[in-house]
């Protein structure tokens, strides 16, 4: 079943969020410190992923063109608007910001090497080990995030399941696009690109920057196209 790992991932995010909501009475100073700790760890993960980059030019081109497209379509604003619509349909959370929880959790859970590699493994080889491991990590992160940002975190399950599920179902087609000889290189470079976005998320959590991560999301699709084009004609 290609979606097994994705479904487990979604279930543990929900469970982690529910557990985290039990601890919403934690003092604000402790929550702030915990959130800073998350920011540091996310930044470290991003750095570890990003240093794998070999083809800097292709990653740079993907980010530049992707950011132009994302800014033109105001993707960051649309992601925030989606969160705000969810917020308007539920009781206002006085202990946390639903939009912030939804957007932050979605970007952390969806953008990264484990989401991509795990979904590809599930679709191509029926191996769900990576996504199941990611599920436990996301569940723990959801528990911490929901205790600081509120129950908006639980809505991140929707885009995460759709995102990973789509990759898993299209994995066979992706495999046909990317020559087998370059597939490992593709994973490595895609991991580096994801690492840069993860690093940006960490810096935003630490309130050191205000990077609009959503506007950079087209870079992921563009990288696939650039990689395929480059290795097909050169």
FENRA-V350851 format. One record per helix or strand of 3 or more residues. SS is the DSSP state (H for helix, E for strand). FROM is the first residue (numbers start at 1). TO is the last residue. If there is no record, write none. Layout:
<<SS/FROM/TO> <SS/FROM/TO>>
//
This chain:
<<H/4/21> <H/28/50> <H/56/72> <H/75/88> <H/98/110> <H/113/124> <H/129/149> <H/151/169> <H/171/177> <H/180/205> <H/213/216> <H/218/233>>
//
